[in-house]
Amino acid sequence: MVGELLPRLMATFAQLESKNLSVRELRKHEETARKGHRSGGGTRPFGLTADWSELKEPEAQLVRDAVDRILAGESMYAIAGEWNAAGVRTPTGRHWTVQLVSSMLRAPRIAGLREHHGEIVAAGTWPAIVSAEAYERLRATFRARRRPGAPGRFLLSGMVRCATCGSTLVVRRRHKDKARFYGCEKVNGRTSCGGVHAAAEPLEQVVTGAVLYRLEASAGPLAAALAEHEQNADSAADLEAIRADESALEQLSRDHYADRIIGRAEYLAAHDVLTARVEAARGRLGHHNGSAVVAGALGRRRPLALGGRGPGVASPPTRRPR
């Protein structure tokens, strides 16, 4: 009897000790994060030295330029391509991709902030590459660029419709030369007339030229409206509100997880309210940044439309590609 019970007791004690070790390890990681220390290990981050103690200024300046360019409306694809062409490589020696640029710019560490489980919990012990304000504007810009549902792969994905039956045109490629075209075709069993097909590049050029022409033609009234919107948009107040609510979230987490002052229900109720306010402020900030980009484009001296062409460009072919 005792011989059977002893191994079971030993196994139970071993499981309890394993759980205690896991809890202690989690608490250690949380405490490290809330003190602003890095977790250790991993690859050297772009813009910082291997021990995170100093900036690598040439790389740090590239990060600042990239943030400014994203805020000005440029794409991560353009940044990655330019860096690769100039011989700039990641800390592991790889070529830059859109995903790598995005991951680097979205990381709170570039603003000297420590993240834990998706939340910024403290100021980091390493130097910041960009200001907290610039990083918050960057986060708001990324958030504003996201659209509900799956993002379109091409310029006019989900935006053009068949003039005959009203179905949304889908992008396909011809078998012989892989050229793209927008076509009225059956997708997931839907009905369509199948009578409209247009080569993708000419159609995209027509739409782009028409949009830029209209923007340029209405530059005066539109710029005035955007300027009025910019005066009314209190982005500084939104930034201050975001910082205050994020600080409150940090204190709330400390009260619940570390000091055990409040219970789970109180924590969740306050956390949901604060998170909703932060997201709303970031949405307003992202909208304001988008208006500023358009206003800046209207203020350029050169024409917006490439080659100065307006809506009078030649229409793309509408017959079915062979």
N, C-alpha and C positions, 0 to 999 in steps of 0.2 A: 504493500500500500504506500509506504513512505517512499519506496523506490520509484513509484509511478508519479507521485505528487511532486517530488523535488525537481525533476526536469521541467515540468509544467510551470512551476513557480519561477525557475530560472529563466525560462523563455518569456514569461510575463514581465519580469523585471527588466530583461533586455529590451523588450519593446517599449516599455515606459522610458527607459534611459535614452533610447533612440529618439523618441518624441521630444523629450526634454532638450536633447542636443539640437534638434531641428528648431524648436522654439527659441532657444538661446541664439542660434545662428541667425534666424530671421530678425530678432531684436538687435543683434549686433549690426546687421546690415542697415536696419532702419536708423539706429543711433549714428552710424557713420554718415548716412545721407543727411540727417538733420544737423549734423555738425559741419556740413559742406565739404566733407572729404570725398575724394573719388574712391571707387571700389577697388582699384588696383588691377594690374594686368591689362591685357588687351593691346590693341594696336595704337601707336602714337596718333593722336588726333591731328588733322590738318590745321596748321596755324600755331601749334604749341610744340614745345620740346618734348622729348620722351618722358621726362618726369613731370610734365605739366607746370613747371615752375616759371617758365618764361615764354614769351611770344617768339615765334619764328617770323620776323617782320615781313619778309617778302610774301610768305603764304598768308599771313594775317591781312595784308593789304589786299590780296586777291579776294579774301572772304568779304572784306568791307565793300570792295567794288561790286562783288556779286550781289550782296544785299541791296546796294543802291540801285543796281540794274533791275533786280526783281521788282523793287518798289516803283521803278520807272516804267514797268510794263514789259520788260524783256523776258525771254523764256530761258529755262534751265538748259534746254537743248542747245541754244546759242552759246551759253556760257561754257558748257561741256566741250562743244566743238572748238571754241576759241582756245580754251586751255590745252586741249590735246594738240592743236596745231602749233601752239607755242612751246610744246615740250613739257608742260606742267603735268606732273604725275601725282597719284595718290601716295600716302605714306608707305603703302606696300608696293609701289612701283607700277600700279595698274593705270590704264587709260580711264579717263572720267566718263561716266555715263549719266544720263538724266537721273537715274535712281541714286547714284552715289552723290551727286551734287545735292539732290533733294534731302537725302539723309543727313548730310553734313550741315546744311543750312537750317534744317528743322531742329537740330540738337540744341537744347538750352545751354550747353557748355560754351557755345560761341559767345554768349552774353555773360559768362561767368556764373551761371546758375546751376544748381544741383537738382536733378530730377530723380524721383523715386516712385516706381509703379505708375508712371505717366503723369505725375504731379510735381510741380516745382516746389521743393520743400525748404530750400535754403540758398543763400549766396555761396558760391563755391570758393575754395581756397586758392584757385588758380586765377591768372589774369584774364579779364574779359577782352575779346577781340572786337565786339561791337557793343554799343550801349544797350541797356535794357529797353529803352524807348524804341530804338531801331528794331530790336528783335521782336518786340510786341507788335509793331507795325507789320513786320514780316509775317508773323503768325496770322495776323488778321488778313493779310493779302492772300496767303495760302488758303485760308478758310473760305474767303470770298470766291476763289477760283473753283472750288468744289461745286459740282452740280448734283442734284438728286439722280440716283440711278447710275448706270454704267456710263462713263464718259465716252464721247464719240472719238473714233480713231482718226477721222478726217475732218476737214474744215467745215463742211456742210452736213455732217452726219446728223440725221434726225430733223433737219431744218428745211429741206426742199420737198415739195409734193408734186404729184402728177396733176397736170392741168385737166386731164380728162376724168379721172375717177377719184382724185383727192388722196390717193395712197401716198405714204411717205416713201420717197425713193431710197433704195439701199445701194451700198457700194459693192461692186463686183469687179473682178479682173478678167480680161479676155484670156483665153487659153493660149493663143498663139504668141502674144507678145507681153502678157501680164499687165497691159495698160488698164488703168482704173476707169470705171464709168459709173454714173448714177443711173439706176434702172428701176422701173415700176415692175416688180416681180413678187411672186408669192413667197411669203415668209411665215413659217409656223402655221400653214394652212389658211392664211387670210386670202380674201379675194382681191384681185387687182386686174386691171385691163391689160397690162403688159405692153402697152403701146408707146411708152416714152422711155428713151434711153439717151443719155448725154455724156460725152467724154468729160472726165472729171476736171482735168486741168483748165480747159477753156471756160467751163462753167464757173469754177472757183475764181478765175481771173475776172470774169464779168461781174460777179457779186462783189468781190473785193474792190474792184475799180469803182463800182456804183456807190458803195458805202463810203469810200474815201472821198469821192467826188462830192457827195452830199454833205459830208462833214466839212469839207473845205468851203463849199458854197455857203453853208450856214455858220461859218466860223465865228462871225461877229455875235449874232444873237445867242448861239450856243455857248460861246466863251463867257458872255455876260451872265447867262443862267448858271453856269458852273461856278463862276466867281461868287455869285450870290449864295449858291449852295455851300461853297467852301467857307464863307463868312458865317453862315448859320450853323455849320457842323462844328461842334465843340470837341475836336479830337483830343485836345489836352485834357479835358474833363473825363473823357472815356479812358484815356491812358491812366489817369490818376485813380479812377474807379476800379480799373482792372488790377492795379497794384494793390489797392486797399483790400479788395475782395480776395486776392490770392494770399495776402498776408493773413487775412481772417481764416482762410482755408488751412493754412499752415498751423495757426494757433488751435484751430478746431481739431486737427489731427493729433496734435500734441496732447490736448485735453483728454481725448478719447483713448488713444493708443498708449501714450507714455504715462501720463499722470492719472488716468482713470477717473477723471472728475465727472465726466458725463457718460451716459449709457449709449447703447447702440442706436436706439430709436431717436434720441436727441441728436446724435451725430448725423444720422442719415437725413433727418429733416432739415437741419441747418446746411448740410453739405449740398443738398439738391437746390436749395434757394440760392446759395452763393455761386454754385456752378452755372446755374441758369443766367444769373446776372453777368458773370464773366463772359459767357458765350454771346449774350445779347450785345454787350459792349464791343466785343471783338467783331461782331457782324457790322455794327455801325462804323467801326474804324476801318474795316475792309472796304465798305462802300465808299467812304470818304477817300481812301487811297485810290480807288478806281476812278473817281471823278477827277482827282488831281492828275492822274496819268493822262486822261483825255484832254484836260485843260492845258497840260504841258505840251501835248502834241499839237493842239490848235495854235499854240504860241510860236511854233517853229516858223522860220522864214521860208523854208523850202516847201514845195507843194506836198500834200499828203499822198495824192495818187501817184503811183509809179508812172513816169513818163508823161504825167499831166493828163492821162486819159480819163474821161468821164464815162457816163453810161452809154456813150455812142460807140463803144467797141463792138467788134463783130460778135454775133451770137454764136454759141457753140453748136455743133451738130446735134440733132435730136433723133437721128435714126438709130436703129439697133446696131451695135458694133458687130462686125463679122468675125 
